[in-house]
Amino acid sequence: MPFYYGYGMDPAYLLVVLVALVLGLGAQAYIRSTYRKWSKVDAGIPGTGAEVARQMLLTGGAPGVGITRVPGSLTDHYDPRDNMLHLSDDNYRGASVASVAVACHEAGHAIQAAQGYGFYRLRTSLVPVVNIAQQGWLIVLLLGVMMNAFGLVQLAIVLFAVSVVFQLVTLPVEIDASRRAVAYLGSFGSGLDEKGARAVLTAAALTYVAAALASLIQLFYLLGRYGGRGDD
């Protein structure tokens, strides 16, 4: 079986899992702590998160983008399929620095789409392939190892590598959306808005960095264990 060494779990893979877990939990804790801090600070720019995002969309040349609410906390996202910002209730109705920052970040994604931002277009084009890769790579790897089929093992690693590339491409997309949000709030809000938005969105970006780093470590593990030989 994959990830096993002798009669027990491969210690190296246990380390990979532990590192990924620590990175993920640490990043999530940091974003929630930072968001909570700035959610208690009223934004200087007038309006709720939805209203400020609407103004940013108009300024950025994306007036046709809709805005709606979505359940949950920090579940905010822009969906190009319906051309809508989906803002969590707190950020849709809230007027804190955190709410406005997150809403403007999602508006930044919509503006990326409207302006044809290169990394955003690349990321969008990878989505269909990545959906297949993320759902199938582990199954292919298990089959390849159990059947001692090196070709399947190599295919599984390629599929996982595609998902890693997708995560790496996501980084500049997220950073650029945050840059747009911070710049907008710096121009139309207060210095406190800009400072808080930068803090919140930097913390959010770290969750993507942590996920990409964890995936890279796992990819290196797979390459080291299965990449150079035809048997386990």
C-alpha positions in Angstrom: 0.0 0.0 0.0 1.2 3.6 -0.6 2.7 5.6 2.2 3.5 2.4 4.1 6.9 1.3 5.2 7.4 -2.2 6.4 4.3 -3.0 8.5 3.5 0.5 9.5 2.9 4.0 8.2 5.9 5.5 6.4 7.4 7.9 9.0 8.3 10.3 6.2 4.6 10.5 5.1 3.6 11.0 8.8 5.9 14.0 8.9 4.4 15.3 5.6 0.9 15.0 7.1 2.0 16.7 10.3 3.6 19.6 8.5 0.6 20.1 6.3 -1.7 20.0 9.3 0.4 22.5 11.3 0.6 24.9 8.3 -3.1 24.7 7.6 -4.2 25.2 11.2 -1.7 27.9 11.9 -2.8 29.9 8.8 -6.5 29.5 9.6 -5.9 30.6 13.2 -4.0 33.7 12.1 -6.6 34.8 9.5 -9.5 34.3 12.0 -7.6 36.2 14.7 -6.7 39.1 12.4 -10.2 39.2 10.9 -11.7 39.2 14.4 -9.5 42.1 15.5 -10.4 44.3 12.5 -14.1 43.4 12.6 -14.3 45.5 15.7 -12.9 48.6 14.0 -15.4 50.8 12.0 -14.2 51.5 8.5 -13.6 55.2 7.6 -15.1 54.7 4.1 -18.9 55.0 4.3 -21.1 52.0 3.5 -21.4 48.3 4.2 -19.1 45.7 2.6 -21.6 45.2 -0.2 -22.0 48.9 -0.8 -18.3 49.6 -0.9 -17.7 46.6 -3.1 -20.3 48.0 -5.5 -18.5 51.3 -5.7 -15.2 49.6 -6.3 -16.8 47.5 -9.1 -18.1 50.7 -10.7 -14.7 52.4 -10.4 -12.9 49.3 -11.8 -15.1 48.9 -14.9 -17.2 45.9 -13.8 -20.6 47.5 -13.3 -22.5 44.3 -14.4 -21.3 42.2 -11.5 -24.0 41.2 -9.0 -23.7 41.0 -5.2 -25.5 38.5 -3.0 -25.2 36.9 0.4 -24.0 33.4 1.1 -24.2 31.5 4.4 -21.3 30.9 6.7 -18.3 32.8 7.9 -15.5 33.8 5.6 -17.2 32.0 2.7 -16.9 35.0 0.5 -16.0 34.4 -3.2 -16.5 35.6 -6.7 -18.1 33.1 -9.1 -17.5 33.9 -12.8 -20.2 31.5 -13.8 -23.0 33.7 -12.5 -20.8 36.9 -12.4 -21.7 37.5 -8.8 -19.9 38.4 -5.6 -21.1 36.0 -2.9 -20.4 37.7 0.4 -20.9 36.1 3.8 -23.6 37.8 5.8 -21.2 39.6 8.2 -19.3 41.1 5.3 -22.3 41.9 3.2 -24.0 43.9 6.0 -21.0 44.8 8.1 -19.2 48.2 8.0 -16.0 47.2 9.7 -12.6 47.4 8.2 -12.5 43.6 8.0 -15.9 43.4 6.2 -15.0 46.1 3.7 -11.5 44.6 3.0 -12.9 41.1 2.3 -15.7 42.5 0.1 -13.3 44.6 -1.9 -10.9 41.7 -2.3 -13.7 39.7 -4.0 -14.5 42.8 -6.1 -10.9 42.7 -7.1 -11.4 39.2 -8.5 -14.4 40.4 -10.5 -12.4 43.3 -11.9 -9.6 40.8 -12.8 -12.1 38.9 -14.9 -13.5 42.0 -16.5 -10.1 43.3 -17.4 -8.7 39.9 -18.6 -6.0 39.7 -16.0 -3.5 37.1 -17.3 -3.1 34.9 -14.2 -6.8 35.0 -13.6 -7.5 33.7 -17.1 -4.9 31.0 -16.7 -6.3 29.9 -13.4 -9.8 29.8 -14.9 -8.6 27.7 -17.8 -7.1 25.2 -15.5 -10.2 24.6 -13.4 -11.7 21.7 -15.5 -8.5 19.8 -15.5 -7.8 20.5 -11.9 -11.2 19.2 -10.9 -10.4 15.9 -12.5 -6.9 15.8 -11.1 -7.9 16.5 -7.5 -10.7 13.9 -7.5 -8.7 11.2 -9.2 -5.0 11.3 -8.4 -5.2 9.4 -5.1 -7.3 6.6 -6.7 -4.9 6.3 -9.6 -2.0 6.1 -7.2 -3.6 3.4 -5.1 -4.4 1.3 -8.1 -0.9 1.8 -9.5 0.8 0.7 -6.3 -1.5 -2.3 -5.7 -1.2 -3.4 -9.3 2.6 -2.6 -9.4 1.8 -0.5 -12.5 4.5 2.1 -12.6 2.7 3.9 -15.4 -0.3 4.5 -13.2 1.9 5.7 -10.4 3.5 8.2 -12.7 0.1 9.4 -14.0 -1.0 9.9 -10.4 2.0 12.1 -9.7 1.4 14.1 -12.8 -2.3 14.6 -11.8 -1.2 15.8 -8.3 1.4 18.0 -9.9 -1.3 19.7 -11.9 -3.2 20.6 -8.7 0.0 22.0 -7.3 0.5 24.1 -10.3 -3.0 25.4 -9.9 -2.3 26.4 -6.3 0.9 28.2 -7.4 -1.0 30.1 -10.1 -3.7 31.0 -7.5 -1.1 32.9 -5.4 -0.6 35.8 -7.8 -4.3 36.0 -8.5 -5.1 36.3 -4.7 -2.2 38.8 -4.1 -3.3 41.0 -7.0 -7.0 41.0 -5.8 -5.7 42.1 -2.4 -3.5 44.7 -3.9 -6.5 46.2 -5.8 -8.6 46.2 -2.6 -5.9 47.9 -0.5 -5.3 50.5 -3.3 -9.0 51.3 -3.6 -9.4 51.7 0.2 -6.2 53.8 0.3 -7.6 56.1 -2.3 -11.2 56.4 -1.2 -11.0 55.5 2.5 -8.9 56.4 5.4 -5.3 55.4 6.4 -6.8 53.1 9.0 -8.9 51.4 6.3 -5.7 50.8 4.2 -3.7 49.5 7.2 -6.4 47.2 8.3 -7.2 45.9 4.8 -3.5 45.1 4.3 -3.4 43.2 7.6 -6.5 41.2 7.0 -5.8 40.4 3.3 -2.1 39.5 4.1 -3.4 37.0 6.7 -5.8 35.6 4.1 -3.0 35.2 1.5 -1.0 33.2 4.0 -3.7 30.5 3.9 -3.0 30.1 0.2 0.7 30.1 0.8 0.4 27.5 3.5 -1.8 25.2 1.2 0.7 25.6 -1.7 3.7 24.8 0.5 2.0 21.8 2.0 1.2 20.5 -1.5 4.7 21.1 -2.7 6.1 19.1 0.3 3.7 16.2 -0.5 4.7 16.4 -4.2 8.4 16.1 -3.3 7.5 13.1 -1.1 5.7 11.4 -3.9 8.5 12.1 -6.3 11.1 10.8 -3.8 9.2 7.6 -3.0 7.6 6.7 -6.4 9.1 9.0 -9.0 12.3 7.2 -9.9 11.5 3.5 -9.8 9.1 1.0 -11.2 8.4 -1.0 -8.0 7.6 -0.1 -4.4 
